[in-house]
Amino acid sequence: MVTQSQSLRDRQVASLEKILNLNHASPEPSTTQHDPSAVNGLIPKATPILNSDGDPIWKVLVFDNLGRDVISSVLRVNDLRGWGVTIHLNLNSARHPIPDVPVLYLVEPTASNLTIINQDLAKNLYSEAYINFLSSIPRPLMEDFAAQIAETGTAESISQVYDQYLNFIVAEPDLFSLGLGKETYWSLNSANAKDEEIDALVDRTVSGLFSVVVTMGVIPIIRCPRGGAAEMIAAKLDRKLRDHILNSKDNLFSSQGQRSAHMQGTPTSRPVLVIADRNLDLIPMLSHSWTYQSLVHDVLKMHLNRITIETPLDEENPSKGRTKKAYDLTSKDFFWSRNAGVPFPQVAEDIDTELTKYKDDANEITQKAGASSLEDLQTDNPNTSAQHLKAAITLLPELRERKATLDMHMNIATALLKGIKDRQLDNFFQIEENITKQTKAQMFELLNDGSKGNEPLDKLRIFIIWFLSTEQEVSRADMERFEEALTKAGADTTAIAYVKKVREVTRMTMMTSAPSQPAPQSTGGELFRGFSSISNRLTDRFASGALGANFENLISGVKNFLPVNKDITITKIVESLMDPASASSSAISKTEDYLYFDPRSANARGTMPAPSQARNQQGSGIPGALGNLGPGTGASFGQRRQGFSEAIVFTVGGGSMDEYGNLQDWAKRTSNTSAGNVGAPRRRVVYGSTEIVNAEDFLLGELARLGREDR
């Protein structure tokens, strides 16, 4: 797919930096000068180009909403300044003329955006314009734009027009979303959704996936279940890739006519793109997780890698009130990069380890420099040798950055622990680990227990998870009792009406998984050291302040354990397609009928489903259900047993941090980098969706809306 050192985020950042550099790449490898995306091979890190006087070319960056989201998820203001961007503005905001500065546009190719750009040119807001479209502009729109430019006589103001194929948002190294909004699941499952809306959604999804594979420089094998949106998207993407390869002499997957290794390689050297409907398994969208990134996403509502938490105005005197503070969790954050997918107790322990390491490093530097603390380092101190002072000043910025990062994660951990304690998320997670063993009586008792957290939505989530997982028969009378208990607890039960209908489909596609290794036995002892360590550090940091004093009370009621290592449904599906020799028979049976598309093959081409046949259900009895679509392309036995070392997994209708984390854990566990897996292939899984949605938005925004339609 790509070299192991380059993630999807690496490649998107490289493409964005090239755009910020006015589409100039590093001059060394001439083969990368082929097209604006520089999609094949390693994208060299460009250096800012200079003007005739040897100074950086300063510029204005103008983006629409999607362009803003694409950039802000991977670059920060300092990064933009490093590439000569002095100011960045939204295309739809009021903008004043800066006539001597060039402008970079990064926008979707829509009629409204093109009209605004033409108006900017007519008003001479900037000097020359470098126009970059996030996806390929349709020919009719391009002709209309050219006509507008000719009418206003502003053609000389345009220096470049490029299709960049970047209409997707990268949140983690191998996690992306298409930014299609939090209503995609509703649109694909509602009988009230218009066919034109569904067609437009499918086309935007195909466009986004095309951009992902272009950026990665690969032509994948496409696998998907029969029927619903997954088949529609797979068939259209196959057609789009096939047409591009056949009709473009020098296409996006070649470099000056030279095919890349992945174009020349056998199917096994190419990745598999697995497209799955969200109704394959709803549980990951609702479950309570115990990993750091999932808790941050669920409790602190992370969006585009940014969270907002409340912190005291004065940490030593909390009575002065609280203020909101925003934090960015970026790839440059060493602690986040290392701990995002780690269970929370281990994160707590690592904070303690890093704080100890920081303190030791700071003490070593200050002692050598003859100072009592980092703040006391002075150049005029007679006890400070020049050599030690130089070393201390050199290390000071790195130490301060480490301290700021650790302080941020300390505040995040504090906010998470408060959320865990108030909502009793540890209890809910522990119950969900063995949800199939819960009886109706136990669930009824849980829903009626007023001491189980202060958020009714958590009870609704765990009930739906149990209802979708249990093999027990739930009668109408039972459901009335459960709904009454949930209503009494303060939960909105509107979504249950729809969940009842979708249950029959998910029971056919979901797979319960036994732990792949025994659950660690930990009772308070060693693992609890992580929580108590944070408490000790906070107590030291804030002395007798209320935060330090209250932290012991905060953690006292929080259970401490590691999650059971088990694979969820999507992971089982991916395993059966990537490594059928090791997959369970139940998983293989679920994917035996999956369709097979190879855009490079004249044979592996399915029948294009009729327009508007993309509704997401695969059975009857559900609003919008169409059953199976056209005949499609079945896989031969050899294709069904073909293995892959790399995969792109895409869910239609919403994605979950739990699924991303579970897939990454499986890839790491079964790769040759893991202990005991010598000789196994190195696996990599990229995960994406139409939108990454947290449980609250998915349940109250989409399931509840579908439930209201069913009442």
Beta strands, then each sheet from edge to edge (+ up, - down):
strand 1: 59-63
strand 2: 85-90
strand 3: 103-107
strand 4: 129-133
strand 5: 158-163
strand 6: 169-172
strand 7: 175-177
strand 8: 221-224
strand 9: 254-255
strand 10: 258-259
strand 11: 272-277
strand 12: 306-312
strand 13: 322-328
strand 14: 595-597
strand 15: 646-652
strand 16: 684-689
sheet 1: 2+ 1+ 3+ 4+ 5+
sheet 2: 6+ 7- 16- 15- 11- 8- 14+
sheet 3: 9+ 10-
sheet 4: 12+ 13-
end
